[in-house]
Amino acid sequence: MNIYSIIKKPVVTEKSTVARDEENKYLFEVDRGATKIDIRNAVEKIFKVTVLNVHTVNVSGKKKRVGRVVGRRRNWKKAVVTLAPGGSIEVHEGV
C-alpha cells in the first residue's frame, strides 16, 4: 500500500486541538484497510517525526434524513497518533 494513500486528511476539531496542545496527539482520517504499523510508518516517513503510539477507531456513519428520504453517511477509520516529546506536524500548526 502506498504511504500517501494511507493518510487521507487530518481531523481538525476542538477535541483534536486540545489533544494536540496538551498531549502531543494528532488525529487523522486513514484508509479503512490500514493497520497500526502501516499508519506508523506512513506518518514517520511523510512528516519525519518519531511516533510513540497509534490507536485506531472505526467510526460508524450516522443515519441522516432529508424529508422522507433516509440516507447514511459513510463509515471511516480514525487514527490517534502520539508523537515523541518535541515532535510536531506542521499541517496542524496554522489551524
Rosetta blueprint (number, residue, H / E / L):
1 M L
2 N L
3 I H
4 Y H
5 S H
6 I H
7 I E
8 K E
9 K E
10 P E
11 V L
12 V L
13 T L
14 E H
15 K H
16 S H
17 T H
18 V H
19 A H
20 R H
21 D H
22 E H
23 E H
24 N L
25 K E
26 Y E
27 L E
28 F E
29 E E
30 V E
31 D L
32 R L
33 G L
34 A L
35 T L
36 K H
37 I H
38 D H
39 I H
40 R H
41 N H
42 A H
43 V H
44 E H
45 K H
46 I H
47 F H
48 K L
49 V L
50 T L
51 V E
52 L E
53 N E
54 V E
55 H E
56 T E
57 V E
58 N E
59 V E
60 S L
61 G L
62 K L
63 K E
64 K E
65 R E
66 V E
67 G L
68 R L
69 V E
70 V E
71 G E
72 R E
73 R L
74 R L
75 N L
76 W E
77 K E
78 K E
79 A E
80 V E
81 V E
82 T E
83 L E
84 A L
85 P L
86 G L
87 G L
88 S L
89 I L
90 E L
91 V L
92 H L
93 E L
94 G L
95 V L
